[in-house]
Protein backbone atom coordinates (compact mmCIF):
# COMPACT_ATOMS: atom_id res chain seq x y z
CA UNK A 1 0.00 0.00 0.00
CA UNK A 2 2.93 2.35 0.66
CA UNK A 3 4.08 1.96 -2.96
CA UNK A 4 0.77 3.34 -4.23
CA UNK A 5 1.27 6.59 -2.33
CA UNK A 6 4.87 6.90 -3.48
CA UNK A 7 3.80 6.36 -7.07
CA UNK A 8 1.06 9.02 -6.76
CA UNK A 9 3.54 11.50 -5.30
CA UNK A 10 5.97 10.80 -8.14
CA UNK A 11 3.23 11.26 -10.75
CA UNK A 12 2.20 14.54 -9.11
CA UNK A 13 5.82 15.73 -9.11
CA UNK A 14 6.19 14.75 -12.78
CA UNK A 15 3.07 16.72 -13.71
CA UNK A 16 4.36 19.74 -11.80
CA UNK A 17 7.73 19.49 -13.60
CA UNK A 18 5.96 19.24 -16.96
CA UNK A 19 3.96 22.37 -16.11
CA UNK A 20 7.08 24.29 -15.13
CA UNK A 21 8.92 23.27 -18.31
CA UNK A 22 5.90 24.23 -20.41
CA UNK A 23 5.72 27.57 -18.63
CA UNK A 24 9.41 28.33 -19.21
CA UNK A 25 9.77 27.29 -22.87
CA UNK A 26 8.87 29.95 -25.44
CA UNK A 27 6.07 29.55 -27.95
CA UNK A 28 7.28 28.57 -31.41
CA UNK A 29 6.70 30.66 -34.51
CA UNK A 30 7.61 29.87 -38.12
CA UNK A 31 8.05 32.73 -40.55
CA UNK A 32 7.33 32.23 -44.23
CA UNK A 33 8.04 34.54 -47.14
CA UNK A 34 4.61 36.18 -47.26
CA UNK A 35 4.22 36.91 -43.56
CA UNK A 36 4.53 40.49 -42.41
CA UNK A 37 6.50 39.78 -39.28
CA UNK A 38 6.43 43.24 -37.73
CA UNK A 39 3.12 43.17 -35.88
CA UNK A 40 1.65 39.81 -36.87
CA UNK A 41 4.46 37.84 -35.24
CA UNK A 42 4.18 39.82 -32.02
CA UNK A 43 0.41 39.35 -31.79
CA UNK A 44 0.63 35.67 -32.72
CA UNK A 45 3.48 35.08 -30.29
CA UNK A 46 1.62 36.79 -27.43
CA UNK A 47 -1.55 34.78 -28.10
CA UNK A 48 0.36 31.49 -28.21
CA UNK A 49 2.28 32.46 -25.09
CA UNK A 50 -0.96 33.22 -23.20
CA UNK A 51 -2.46 29.90 -24.31
CA UNK A 52 0.67 28.04 -23.17
CA UNK A 53 0.54 29.87 -19.83
CA UNK A 54 -3.11 28.85 -19.32
CA UNK A 55 -2.31 25.24 -20.15
CA UNK A 56 0.74 25.27 -17.87
CA UNK A 57 -1.26 26.69 -14.97
CA UNK A 58 -3.85 23.97 -15.53
CA UNK A 59 -1.16 21.29 -15.36
CA UNK A 60 0.38 22.94 -12.32
CA UNK A 61 -2.92 22.95 -10.45
CA UNK A 62 -3.55 19.33 -11.49
CA UNK A 63 -0.15 18.25 -10.17
CA UNK A 64 -0.65 20.09 -6.90
CA UNK A 65 -4.11 18.57 -6.48
CA UNK A 66 -2.73 15.07 -7.10
CA UNK A 67 -0.07 15.57 -4.43
CA UNK A 68 -2.46 17.17 -1.92
CA UNK A 69 -5.22 14.59 -2.37
CA UNK A 70 -2.70 11.75 -2.08
CA UNK A 71 -1.29 13.26 1.10
CA UNK A 72 -4.75 13.72 2.61
CA UNK A 73 -5.76 10.15 1.79
CA UNK A 74 -2.52 8.86 3.27
CA UNK A 75 -3.07 10.87 6.48
CA UNK A 76 -6.67 9.68 6.72
CA UNK A 77 -5.71 6.05 6.26
CA UNK A 78 -2.89 6.39 8.83
CA UNK A 79 -5.49 7.70 11.28
CA UNK A 80 -8.07 5.00 10.47
CA UNK A 81 -5.60 2.07 10.31
CA UNK A 82 -3.08 2.57 13.12
CA UNK A 83 0.33 0.94 12.76
CA UNK A 84 0.86 -2.23 14.80
Secondary structure, 3 states (H helix, E strand, C coil): CHHHHHHHHHHHHHHHHHHHHHHHCCCCCCCCCCCCCCCHHHHHHHHHHHHHHHHHHHHHHHHHHHHHHHHHHHHHHHHHCCCC
